[in-house]
Amino acid sequence: MTGVLITAVDTTIVVLALPEIERGLHVALASVIWIIIGYLLVVTLLASQVGRMGDMFGRVRMYEAGFVVFIVGSALCALSWNEASIIAFRLLQGVGGAFVSANSGAVIADLFPPHERGKAYGFNGIGWSMGAVLGIVLGGLIVTFISWRWIFWINVPIGIVAVSLAVRVLRDTGKRQHHRLDLVGMVMAGLGLFGILWGVTNLSTHSLDASLVGFLVGGVVCLVLFVVIEHRQAEPMVHLSLFRVPTMSPSLLAALCQGLANYAVLFLVIMYLQGPRGLSPLHASLLLVPGYLVGGAIGPFSGRMADRIGPVIPATVGLVVQVVALFLYAHLGVDTGLWLIVVASVVNGVGSSSFFPANNSAVMKASPADSYGISSGVLRTFQNTGMVFSFSMAILIASRSIPRRIAFAIFVGTAKLHGHVAAVFTTGLHSAFYASMGFLVLAAVLSATRVRHRFATRPPTPVSQGTADTTVDPVAVGD
């Protein structure tokens, strides 16, 4: 829970500090987004590899090492002196975040039996909600009254406490497995994702030209080559044999679509509140606190329900509830009562807290016992891939109604809107919310397809894990 808390704090607190970081370090407007995207991209690329390292060297050991790297990265971020240094140190912080997030699910799978994992992931959701609230409250206070540098310094004592707790109470119980790292696949995936992200992000502030087309096409080509390479690798970055498990593919793809849809909501709502409504970053974010609080309270109950009746229904219902929340957001206007923001955030919090414990439990239940690290890492890779592109796509869609640079300035909190322009920009936000609703509907459909596997009668499905050969009962994983 402490590990999830510290990563959640870092997610929300940095968003609030973007305007101050931009002014304090003279960061170019177009580069501000990479302070967040760079971190997420590193976590995405490393997740499956460091999960594999957890299988090799011990998941708890890798989990604890991640905290140490995260603490060092946070301290260096606080000492940054220019644009290049803050982005570079955020990448280092992302390395630590990858070790923590990719191995946390595997540690829970080691410590709890299958029928209690939903409850455990539900309590983990409390850590996320607490961290998000702390990030909003502390971030606003720190940025307003102290200095943006303390948003990174605050990670140091929290991280030290987390490492101390982990060393004291966690023990490696999983069987060690020998694996090889897929460095070639990781580099190719990195080049592909970076090329597409660079093109999409720059479309938010520039018109389409030959250079951007080159990045987009090059990124797609690299991802195609990545798929080809993965088919030829003995132990690929994305272990394709996992997809033979009946419930694994829909669970991972649902996580991808949910991340693509829902991660953008926080930023879209803050853009609306800071732009057309003229609120400060602190006041805008405080309206979202009730959603995180209610979501944190719902998480354990949703997890227990997933343990009792299986993960399919709680996960799917959670996604449908999130569609309702985004429908409410899509009807915001320049004169809408701010109470609707609070209601929508609570509905969204309930949906998220229903989906995550159940879906995480489904993935780990479907995973072979000797490959929890790989499965946890692949899940994190899919979730973060969606989150990375959600961030860029939200700005791109929302900025179509007014000049792109103005929209980008609203996003980072350096500009506000009034009158007719505010109404036009709000319409652009509606388009982004509707697009996110489409991805959530797709995630719900994927999640619902797992129902047909609950009573499957097919023979066990073999899942090759390099040197290990494990069979998985599809009836068990379907439940």
N, C-alpha and C positions, 0 to 999 in steps of 0.2 A: 504494500500500500504506500509505503514511503517512497519507493521508486517511482510509482505512477504519479504520486503527488508532486514530486520535484519536476518531472517532465511536464505536467499540466501547468504548474506555476510558470515554467519557462515559456510555454505556448502562449498564454494570455498576457503575461507581463510584458513581453517584448513588443506585442502589437501596440500597447498603450505608449510605449517609449519611442516608437518610430519617429515621430516628429522631432523630439528632442535629440535623438541620435543623428538625424539628418542635419539639424542645425549645429549641433556641437562638434561633429566631425567633418562638416561640409561635404556630406555624402550627396552625390548626384541623385536627382529625383528618380531616375530610371534604375538606379542601383539599390535603392532602399529595399525593394522587394526581395533581393537576394539575401538579405539578412535573415529572412524567414525561409525562403525557398531553398537556399543553400544548405541550411540545417536539415530540412526535410529530405532533400535529395541524398545527402550522405547517409541518413538513417535508412532510406529506401534501398540504396545499393548495398549496404553492409549487412542488412538485417539477416538475410539467409546465410551469409558467410559466418557471421559471429554466432548465429544459432548453431551452425555446424561445429564451430569451435567449442561451443558449450557441450555438445555430444562427445567431443574428443578429449577435452581437458577438464571438464566439470562445469556444469551450468552455474552453480553458485559462485565458483571462482571467477568465471567470466562476468557474472552479474556484479560482483564486487569490484572487479577491475574497471568495469564501465563507470561506476560511481567515481572512482579515482580520476579517470580521464575527464569525466564531466566536471568535476570540481576544478581541475587544472584549467580546462577550457573556459569555465565561467570566470575564474580569476583573470585570465588573460583578456577576455572580452572586456572586463571592467577597466583594464589598463590600455585599451586600444587608443591609438593616436590618429588614425586616418581611416579612409574608406577601405583600403586593402586589408588593413590589420583586423578590423572588426569582422569583415566577411571571412577572412582566413581563420580567425579564432572561433567563429561560429561553426565552421566546418569541423574543427577539432572537437568542439562541444558536441556536434552531431555524432562523431565517432563514439564518444562515451554514451550518448543517448541510445545509439544502436545496440551497444552491448547490454544496456539495462533493459530496453524494451523488448529486444528479440529473445532474451533468455528468461524474462519474468514469467511468461506464460508456461515455459517448460518447467521452471522451478515449481510452480503451482501444480502442474500435472504430476510431478514427481512426489509432491508432499501429500496430495489429496487423492483418494480413490475416485473413480469415474462418477459415482453417484453423489459426490459432494463438490465436484469441481464448479458446477454452476453457482453454488453458494459462495465459493471462494472468489470466483471472478466477479460476483456481485459486490462483495466487500471491496474488491479492488476498485470497483467503480466509485466507491465512496472516496477513495484516495484521489481519483481523478477530479471529482466534483469539488472536494476540499481544496485541491491545488488550483483549480480554475478560479474559485472564489478568492483564494489568497492572492492569486496573480492579479485579479482585477482590483481588489481593495488596496493591497500593498503597492501594486504598480502605480495606481493613481496617486496615492499619498507620496510615494518616493519621487515620482516624476514631478509632482507639483511642488513639493516642499524641500526635497533634498537634491538629488542628482540622478540622472539616468544610469550612471555607472553602478549605483547600488542595486539595480534590478539584477545585476549579475553577481555582485558581492553576496547577496542574500542566499544564493545557491550554495555558497561555501559551507556555512554552518549546518544547513539542512543536509547537505551531502555527507558531511562528517558524521552526523547523527545516524544517517542511513547506513553508512559503511560499518559503523560500530555495532548497530543492531544486527546487520547481516552476518558479521563475523561471529557474533555471540550466539545467534539462534538458528542460522541456516547451516545445513550439512548436505553435501552431495550424496544422493542415494541412487542416482541413475547409473546404469551400466555404461562404461566408456566404450565408444566406438571409434574406429580409425576411419577418417575421411580425408579427402583431398580438397583443397580450396579451388574454386573455379575463378581464377583471377582473369583469364581471358574473357569469360562470359561477363564478369562484373565490369570490366573496362568497356566492353562493347555496349552493354546495357547503359552504362553511365554516359557514353558518348551519344547514344540514341536519345535518352531522356533529356540530356542537356541541350542537344540541338533543337528538339521540339519545344522545350521550355523557353529557350532563348528566343526563338521565333515568336511564340505566343506572347511572351511577356513584353517584347519590344513592340508588338502590334498594339499594345495598350497605350503607347506613347508616340508611335511613328506609323507612317503609311507603309503598305506592303511594297517592298522593292526586291530587286534581285538578290540582295544579301540575305534578307529574311527568308525568301523562298529557298535559298541554298541551305540555310540552317534547318528549315522544316523538312526538306527532301532528304538531306543528309541524315537527319535524326531518324526518319522512317527507314531508310536503307540500313542504318546501323542496327535498328531493332529487328529487322528481317534477318540480318546476318546473325544476330544474337539467338534467334529461334533456331536457325540452322545449326549453330555451334552447340546449343543445348542438346539437340538430338544426337550429337556425336560424342558428347562428353560422358565419361563413365560416372562422374559425380557432378552434375551441373549445378549452376547457381539456383535455378528453379527446378526442383526435382520432379520431372514430369511423371514419374511412376506413381507419385502421390495421387495424381488425378484419376488413377484407376479405381481408387476407393470411391464407392458410389456417392457418398455425401460430401466428399472433399471439394470437388469442382464447384458446385453451387454455393458452398460455404465461402470459399475464397473469392469467387466472382461477386457474391453479395457484399462482401467486405470491401471490394474494390469500388463497386457502384455506390455504396453508402458513403465511403470516404470522398468520392468524387462529388457527391451531392451535398453532403451535410457539412463538410469542413468549411465550405465557402459561406455558410449561413452567418457565422459570427462576424465575418468581415463585411458582408453585404448589409447586415443590420447596423453595424457601426458606421458604415458609409452613409446610410440613410439618416441616422441620428446626428452625425457630425455635419453632413452636407445640408440637405433640405431643412432639417430641424434645428441646426445650429448649436447642438450641444457639445460640451467639451468631451474629450475621450473618457475621462473619469465618469462623468454623469451618464454618458451613453452606455458604458459597460456595466454600471451599477444596475441598470434596468434588466440586465440579463442574469444577475445573481440569483433571483428566485428559481429560475430554471435549473441552474446547477445544483442548488440546495435540494429541490424536490427530486431531481434525477439521482442525487446521491442517496437519498432515503429510499427510493424505489429499487435501486440496484440489487441489494441483497434479496429482496422478495422475488424479483424477477429471476435471479439465479436459482433460488430454491424451487421455483416453479419449473425451470428448465430441468432441474434434477428429477422432479417428480413425474412430469408428463413428457419429457423430451424437449430438445431445443427448438424444434421447428415452429411450433405455434407461438411461443414468446418472441422469437426473433422476427417472424413474419408480421405479427401484430405490432411489434415495435416499429417496424418500417412503415406500416400503414399509418400509425399515429404520427410519425414524422412527416408524412405526406400532408396530413391535416395541418400540422404546424406551418409548413411552407405555404400552404394555401392561404392561411391567415396572413403571413408576411407579404404575400403577393397582392394583398388588397390594402396595403398601407398607402395613405395619401399624405399630402403636405399638412393637412389639418386633422389627421386621425389622432384620437386620444392615445396617449402613451401607455395607457393601461393595456391596450391590445398587444403591445410589445411584450409586456410581462406575461400575459396569458399565453401568447404563442411560444415564448421561451420555456414556460412550464410544460406545455404540451410536447415541445421538442425534447426537453429533458427526460420526460417520461418515456418517450419513444426510444431515445438513445440508450437509456438505462435498461430497457427491455431487450434491445437488440444485442448489445455487446457481450454481456455475460453468456447469453444463450449461444451466440454464434462462436465465440471463443471456445466454449465448452464443446460444441459440435466438432470443431476442427481438431481439438486435442483428443477427443474420444475416438475420432476416426483415424488418428495417427497411430502407426506402430509404436509400441512402448519404447523401443530402442532409438527412436528418431523424433522425440519430442522437440529437441532443439531445432532440427531442420523444419519441422512443421510450424513451430512457433515463429521461426524466422521468415518462412514463406508467407505466413499470414500477415506478419508485419510488413513485408514487402508489398503485398497487394493493398493493404490498408493505406500505406504511405504513398504508393503510386497514385491512388485516387486523391489523396489529400494534396499532393504536389500540384496536380493538374487542376484540381478544384480551385485553388488559389488563383491561378493564372486565368482560367476560363471565366471566373466570376468577374474579374476586372475587365476582361475583354468584352464580355456581353454587356455589362453595366455601362461601359464607356461609349457605347454606340450612339447614344442619344445626344451627347454634348461633346465638345472638343476633348480628345483623349487626355491631354496633359492636365486639364482641369479635373477630370474624373480621377486621375491618378493622385492629384494633389489632395482631393477630398479623402481618398482612401487612406493616405498617410497622415491625415489630420492637419494639413497646412492650408486648407481653403474651405469656405462655406458658400452656400448658395441661397438665393432669395428669389421670390416672385416666380415668373413664368419659367425661368431656367430650372428652378428647383422642381417644379411640377414635371417638366420634361425629363429630368434626370431620374425622378422617382419612377416614371414609366419604364425607363431603361432597367432599373432595378427589378421591376416586375418580371421582365423577360428573363433575367438571371434566375429568379426564384422559380419560374415555371420550368426552365431548363433543369434545375436541380430536382424539381418534382418528378420529371421524367426519369431521371437516373434512379430515384428512390423507388418508383414503381417497378422499374426493371429489377432492382435489388429484391423487392418483395416477391416478384414472380420467381426469381431464381431460388429464393429461400423456400417458397412454398413447394417447389418441385421435389424437395427432400422428403415430403410426405410419402411418396410412392416407394421409398426405400425402407420404410419402417417395417413392412411385412414381407420384405424380399426373401425369396427362397433359393436364390442362386448360390452356387458353391463359393467358398472363400476366395477372395481376390488376392493374388500375390502382389506384394509390393517390394520391389528390389531396392535395397539401400546400400549399394556398393558391395561391401564385404558381407553384409547381413541379408538374410532372406526371410522375411516375416510374412505370415498370412494374417489377414484381417477378416473377421466375420462381418459381412455386410448387414446382417440382421442387427448385430450389436451396435454397429456404428450408425445405422439408420435410426435407432432409438435415441 
